[in-house]
Amino acid sequence: MNYADTQNKEQRKYFIAGLFFAIGLILLIGFIFTIGSSKGFTQRKFHVTVLFREIGGLKEGAPVRLLGVTVGSVSNIEFLDKDVLGRRVAVDLAIFYKYRKQLAQSVIFSIQTEGILGEKLIEISSVDGGPIIDLNQQVIGKDPFEVQDLATVFANAASSFTDTAKGLSQIDTKGLADVMIESSRSLLVTSDELNNVMGDLKEATKKTNRLLDRIEQKVIEGNLFKVF
């Protein structure tokens, strides 16, 4: 094998290697583009800033959902230099532009918990009759409802039930029974009086019916004025 054949053989190897490299690169770019499109990386987005008192473990990259549909993600979380209505944490949401129309109404941004691991996300829910929010301004969000808050509610309810039980235990049961007995007696007397009245009314009704029957009969006979 001469020098020329050896050189051509090496060139063919480099060409084939380069061709495979180019094909692999094209496939990789296509794969990345496909995944990016499905995840919305290439879609146009707009940003909404929501303010919270605390975010309960919300992280950047967490999903933003509207009626269960993922419409964006959390792009940034930072502290404010000054309080805004008691809020110190600003959460920047990157939302797909095609859903902007759905947000042009009265909505609430709240932090919700998902799954057994307690992962946090932003839930957008509509409110009937509320004011339409300006997406170009900072929006006040609804803070997460933590398990500790639920425990506090149950503790307060238990304390209230305990106080009620104590109050009931201090009631004079004998005095209450006497009042109930006296009330029962009064109801019986009233019932007897009503029965007497109903009896009198029944008797009066009978007499009236007899008189009307006599008048009707005399009218039929043509001698009404002889009744009296």
Helices and strands as residue ranges (DSSP letters): H 3-39, E 45-52, E 63-66, E 69-84, E 87-96, G 97-99, H 100-103, E 107-114, E 119-126, E 139-140, H 147-169, H 173-221, G 224-226
